[in-house]
Amino acid sequence: MLSLKVLKALNDQLNHEDTNARLYLQIASWCDAACYRGCAKWFHKSAEDEKSHMMMIAKYISDRNEKFVLAEQPAPPYTFSGLQDIFLKTMDTEKKTTVALSNLYRITLEEKDFVTSTLILPLLKEQVEGEDKVQTVLDYIEVAGLTTPGLALIDDKVGGLL
C-alpha cells in the first residue's frame, strides 16, 4: 500500500509526463509541417518516451492496488517561432521534469518507501541524459546559426541523436 503522500506525488508525476508527451507530439507536428524531418522524428520519439513513463507509473500504481487519476490537460502550444524557440522550451520542460522527479524521489525517501524510490532512480538518470541531448542541440544552434544551411545541418544532427 502506498502512503497518501507518495500516491499523490506519483499521480502528479504521471500527469506531468502526460503533459510532456502532448507537448512533444505537438512540437513534432510543427516540425513535420516546417519540413524539419529529423527534429520531427526526435520529438515523436520523445513523446513516446514520455507516454511510456506515464504508463510505467500508472501500472506501478495499479500493481500496488491503488488508483491513478488522469487530470484534465490544457492544449499544448502549437505555434513556435523556430527551432531555437522549440529547444529552449524543451530544455525548460526537461528541467522542470528533473525537479519534479527529484521531489518525488525525496518524498519516497521521507516516507521510507524504498521500493517506490527504485522506480524513480532510472527516470532521474534518464533526465540527465535528456537534458544533455537538448543542450547538445542548443549548442548546435549556437555554432551553426539560424541560417538555412545551419538549420538543415541542425535538423540532420537532431535526427541522428536518437
Disulfide bonds with the S-S distance in Angstrom:
none
